[in-house]
């Protein structure tokens, strides 16, 4: 009998944008994982983006911890997840 994994989140229907520094992957590795799971990747803000993965945002002491991409995603009601949730999504996609 064959078993199938229950997919909590289907990356194949997502267009993913990354911001900040990822600690477990290089940006290129993370993008390749999304592509291998059937998703799309963009490097810029676009109406096609459906998911933003936010890594560590390292700003100076007196600067707010945000990026242009994060601010854009918040104003456009894009789903935002952190790196830990991204790792779970990738694991559930295979």
Backbone as a chain_set.jsonl record, in Angstrom:
{"seq": "XXXXXXXXXXXXXXXXXXXXXXXXXXXXXXXXXXXXXXXXXXXXXXXXXXXXXXXXXXXXXXXXXXXXXXXXXXXXXXXXXXXXXXXXXXXXXX", "coords": {"N": [[0.832, -1.169, 0.0], [0.544, 2.223, -0.831], [1.748, 5.2, 0.681], [0.821, 8.556, 1.203], [2.029, 11.82, 1.769], [0.517, 14.255, 3.785], [-0.016, 17.405, 2.656], [0.48, 20.383, 4.17], [0.732, 22.928, 3.26], [0.819, 24.057, 0.056], [3.445, 24.541, -1.88], [3.633, 24.64, -4.607], [1.736, 26.279, -5.646], [2.523, 28.786, -5.032], [4.169, 31.984, -5.218], [7.187, 33.026, -4.352], [8.975, 35.347, -2.337], [11.998, 36.46, -0.947], [13.406, 37.973, 1.988], [15.806, 39.662, 4.06], [18.375, 37.904, 6.015], [18.964, 34.533, 5.638], [19.518, 31.86, 7.895], [19.88, 29.139, 7.758], [20.126, 28.4, 5.129], [21.58, 29.392, 1.999], [20.519, 32.202, 0.082], [20.188, 31.469, -2.572], [20.079, 28.64, -2.36], [17.673, 28.335, -0.914], [15.872, 29.405, -2.742], [16.139, 27.525, -4.812], [15.066, 25.289, -3.534], [12.377, 26.028, -3.333], [11.723, 26.155, -6.056], [12.162, 23.465, -6.755], [10.086, 22.323, -5.377], [8.024, 23.039, -6.917], [7.18, 25.649, -6.89], [7.235, 29.235, -7.588], [9.733, 31.812, -7.859], [10.583, 35.123, -7.043], [12.681, 38.041, -7.221], [11.985, 40.548, -6.579], [9.508, 42.985, -5.599], [6.196, 42.33, -6.511], [2.944, 42.061, -7.971], [2.481, 39.427, -8.373], [3.596, 38.012, -6.302], [2.978, 35.83, -3.599], [3.81, 34.951, -1.163], [5.993, 35.857, 1.42], [9.159, 35.23, 2.655], [10.751, 35.86, 5.558], [13.908, 36.445, 6.708], [16.603, 36.947, 9.036], [16.714, 40.284, 9.976], [19.026, 42.564, 9.974], [19.684, 45.466, 11.27], [20.997, 48.746, 11.999], [21.493, 50.056, 15.337], [19.749, 52.218, 15.786], [17.92, 52.075, 13.785], [14.798, 51.058, 12.382], [13.781, 47.603, 12.513], [13.26, 46.576, 9.653], [12.516, 45.981, 6.163], [12.381, 47.086, 2.741], [10.959, 45.198, 1.218], [9.532, 43.793, 3.211], [7.92, 45.805, 4.318], [6.455, 46.437, 2.028], [5.102, 43.969, 1.609], [3.483, 43.866, 3.895], [1.76, 46.041, 3.462], [0.437, 45.151, 1.229], [-0.932, 42.937, 1.987], [0.296, 40.375, 1.918], [1.087, 36.993, 2.607], [3.253, 36.366, 5.282], [6.054, 34.655, 6.41], [8.431, 33.166, 8.71], [11.848, 31.92, 8.767], [11.902, 29.416, 10.106], [9.29, 28.409, 9.781], [9.31, 28.27, 7.01], [11.196, 26.206, 6.622], [9.725, 24.04, 7.629], [7.638, 23.989, 5.762], [9.02, 23.331, 3.426], [9.958, 20.78, 4.116], [7.516, 19.438, 4.281], [6.769, 19.492, 1.682], [7.95, 17.527, 0.224]], "CA": [[0.0, 0.0, 0.0], [1.339, 3.45, -0.894], [1.365, 6.259, 1.603], [1.073, 9.9, 0.705], [2.164, 12.818, 2.824], [-0.467, 15.321, 3.785], [0.652, 18.682, 2.468], [-0.171, 21.442, 4.921], [0.83, 24.141, 2.46], [1.293, 23.632, -1.254], [4.342, 25.541, -2.459], [3.518, 24.692, -6.066], [0.808, 27.349, -6.03], [3.03, 30.026, -4.451], [5.253, 32.772, -5.789], [7.882, 33.358, -3.109], [9.957, 36.421, -2.29], [12.788, 36.369, 0.277], [14.022, 39.196, 2.494], [16.634, 39.394, 5.234], [19.411, 36.885, 5.902], [18.578, 33.203, 6.098], [20.616, 31.275, 8.662], [20.042, 27.72, 7.441], [20.314, 28.232, 3.69], [21.897, 30.603, 1.249], [19.326, 32.648, -0.638], [20.11, 30.637, -3.771], [19.613, 27.304, -1.958], [16.259, 28.44, -0.557], [15.135, 29.59, -3.989], [16.146, 26.243, -5.512], [14.117, 24.414, -2.843], [11.03, 26.435, -3.75], [11.554, 25.729, -7.45], [12.064, 22.004, -6.77], [8.764, 21.978, -4.848], [7.028, 23.442, -7.907], [6.794, 27.051, -6.729], [7.944, 30.25, -8.361], [10.532, 32.711, -7.033], [10.903, 36.438, -7.597], [13.66, 38.798, -6.441], [11.485, 41.912, -6.472], [8.088, 43.102, -5.232], [5.324, 42.222, -7.674], [1.595, 41.582, -7.636], [2.482, 37.965, -8.492], [4.098, 37.432, -5.048], [1.936, 35.366, -2.677], [4.419, 34.551, 0.101], [7.285, 36.46, 1.736], [9.924, 34.543, 3.697], [11.591, 36.866, 6.202], [15.028, 35.966, 7.499], [17.079, 37.898, 10.033], [16.87, 41.638, 9.444], [20.061, 43.141, 10.82], [19.814, 46.902, 11.039], [21.735, 49.448, 13.037], [20.84, 50.219, 16.626], [18.703, 53.235, 15.767], [17.076, 51.892, 12.61], [13.745, 50.056, 12.607], [14.105, 46.305, 11.889], [12.365, 46.303, 8.537], [13.087, 46.112, 4.825], [11.399, 47.537, 1.755], [10.112, 44.059, 0.849], [8.639, 43.506, 4.33], [6.936, 46.892, 4.355], [5.591, 46.251, 0.857], [4.24, 42.804, 1.843], [2.488, 44.231, 4.905], [0.757, 46.937, 2.872], [-0.292, 44.432, 0.179], [-1.55, 41.765, 2.614], [0.969, 39.157, 1.473], [1.394, 36.106, 3.724], [4.651, 36.487, 5.691], [6.493, 33.6, 7.33], [9.845, 33.199, 9.055], [12.655, 30.826, 8.237], [11.514, 28.144, 10.726], [8.085, 27.934, 9.097], [9.73, 27.921, 5.658], [11.812, 24.88, 6.699], [8.634, 23.056, 7.773], [6.925, 23.912, 4.473], [9.874, 22.588, 2.495], [9.946, 19.379, 4.534], [6.207, 18.883, 3.988], [6.551, 19.52, 0.236], [8.605, 16.391, -0.417]], "C": [[0.889, 1.249, 0.0], [0.808, 4.471, 0.105], [1.662, 7.595, 0.946], [1.167, 10.834, 1.894], [1.055, 13.853, 2.669], [0.284, 16.641, 3.659], [-0.154, 19.759, 3.194], [-0.262, 22.7, 4.073], [1.441, 23.737, 1.138], [2.144, 24.727, -1.889], [4.198, 25.657, -3.973], [2.561, 25.791, -6.537], [1.282, 28.715, -5.527], [4.113, 30.665, -5.304], [5.948, 33.424, -4.6], [8.927, 34.454, -3.319], [10.688, 36.301, -0.954], [13.305, 37.744, 0.665], [14.798, 38.866, 3.762], [17.644, 38.293, 4.956], [18.906, 35.564, 6.45], [19.776, 32.572, 6.81], [20.88, 29.82, 8.282], [20.329, 27.424, 5.986], [20.927, 29.512, 3.137], [20.605, 30.999, 0.544], [19.11, 31.776, -1.867], [19.591, 29.235, -3.445], [18.119, 27.323, -1.637], [15.394, 28.604, -1.81], [15.05, 28.289, -4.768], [15.177, 25.257, -4.862], [12.679, 24.739, -3.228], [10.76, 25.96, -5.174], [11.385, 24.215, -7.541], [10.713, 21.531, -6.254], [7.649, 22.427, -5.787], [6.577, 24.882, -7.804], [7.576, 27.963, -7.653], [8.686, 31.157, -7.393], [10.72, 34.024, -7.773], [11.91, 37.104, -6.68], [13.225, 40.235, -6.239], [9.996, 41.881, -6.113], [7.24, 43.133, -6.499], [3.959, 41.732, -7.223], [1.496, 40.065, -7.748], [2.907, 37.288, -7.184], [2.936, 37.062, -4.136], [2.477, 35.018, -1.303], [5.776, 35.232, 0.26], [7.922, 35.666, 2.86], [10.906, 35.564, 4.262], [12.657, 36.192, 7.051], [15.391, 37.008, 8.542], [17.279, 39.254, 9.363], [17.79, 42.383, 10.401], [20.267, 44.604, 10.456], [20.652, 47.508, 12.151], [20.877, 49.655, 14.276], [19.651, 51.171, 16.574], [17.796, 53.155, 14.541], [16.0, 50.86, 12.905], [14.085, 48.751, 11.886], [13.11, 45.945, 10.791], [13.126, 46.44, 7.223], [11.989, 46.631, 3.905], [10.425, 46.408, 1.404], [9.11, 43.733, 1.956], [7.548, 44.567, 4.43], [5.939, 46.744, 3.211], [4.607, 45.102, 1.092], [3.146, 43.12, 2.86], [1.385, 45.109, 4.312], [-0.071, 46.252, 1.794], [-0.913, 43.126, 0.672], [-1.02, 40.439, 2.056], [1.253, 38.309, 2.708], [2.895, 36.174, 3.997], [4.96, 35.372, 6.679], [7.972, 33.781, 7.624], [10.563, 31.984, 8.503], [12.257, 29.47, 8.817], [10.27, 27.567, 10.048], [8.406, 27.54, 7.659], [10.347, 26.519, 5.636], [10.748, 23.795, 6.823], [7.88, 22.887, 6.462], [7.723, 23.094, 3.467], [9.848, 21.112, 2.829], [8.617, 18.706, 4.184], [5.926, 18.832, 2.485], [7.142, 18.322, -0.479], [8.057, 15.091, 0.118]], "O": [[1.867, 1.32, 0.743], [-0.395, 4.587, 0.337], [2.644, 7.737, 0.218], [0.475, 10.66, 2.896], [0.712, 14.263, 1.56], [1.139, 16.946, 4.49], [-1.315, 20.009, 2.872], [-1.234, 23.45, 4.168], [2.506, 23.12, 1.123], [1.615, 25.725, -2.379], [4.598, 26.664, -4.558], [2.586, 26.18, -7.704], [0.535, 29.692, -5.586], [4.864, 29.989, -6.008], [5.369, 34.273, -3.922], [9.648, 34.484, -4.317], [10.051, 36.063, 0.072], [13.605, 38.576, -0.192], [14.481, 37.9, 4.457], [17.766, 37.808, 3.831], [18.468, 35.489, 7.598], [20.916, 32.733, 6.373], [21.992, 29.325, 8.467], [20.732, 26.313, 5.644], [20.806, 30.581, 3.735], [19.69, 30.183, 0.432], [17.981, 31.39, -2.17], [18.755, 28.7, -4.174], [17.385, 26.424, -2.045], [14.32, 28.013, -1.917], [14.0, 27.975, -5.329], [14.533, 24.473, -5.56], [11.862, 23.84, -3.425], [9.69, 25.424, -5.461], [10.56, 23.73, -8.315], [10.239, 20.463, -6.641], [6.47, 22.224, -5.497], [5.689, 25.307, -8.544], [8.455, 27.527, -8.396], [8.307, 31.259, -6.226], [10.984, 34.041, -8.975], [11.989, 36.775, -5.496], [14.012, 41.06, -5.775], [9.32, 40.87, -6.304], [7.535, 43.871, -7.439], [3.844, 41.06, -6.198], [0.529, 39.475, -7.268], [2.608, 36.112, -6.977], [2.025, 37.86, -3.919], [1.702, 34.809, -0.37], [6.608, 35.194, -0.646], [7.302, 35.45, 3.901], [11.776, 36.068, 3.552], [12.349, 35.461, 7.992], [14.569, 37.857, 8.889], [17.927, 39.358, 8.321], [17.386, 42.779, 11.495], [20.932, 44.934, 9.473], [20.972, 46.838, 13.132], [19.665, 49.445, 14.243], [18.65, 50.945, 17.253], [17.0, 54.059, 14.291], [16.26, 49.884, 13.609], [14.616, 48.778, 10.775], [12.229, 45.109, 10.987], [14.244, 46.953, 7.189], [10.809, 46.613, 4.257], [9.218, 46.629, 1.303], [7.953, 43.428, 1.666], [6.375, 44.238, 4.608], [4.734, 46.905, 3.399], [3.416, 45.237, 0.81], [2.006, 42.686, 2.698], [0.21, 44.931, 4.63], [-1.166, 46.714, 1.472], [-1.366, 42.308, -0.128], [-1.782, 39.517, 1.765], [1.623, 38.848, 3.751], [3.709, 36.057, 3.082], [4.234, 35.164, 7.652], [8.683, 34.462, 6.885], [9.961, 31.129, 7.854], [12.272, 28.471, 8.099], [10.21, 26.368, 9.774], [7.836, 26.58, 7.14], [10.057, 25.729, 4.737], [10.858, 22.744, 6.19], [7.521, 21.77, 6.089], [7.167, 22.266, 2.745], [9.729, 20.275, 1.934], [8.598, 17.528, 3.829], [4.957, 18.204, 2.058], [6.872, 18.113, -1.662], [8.488, 14.018, -0.305]]}, "num_chains": 1, "name": "protein.A"}
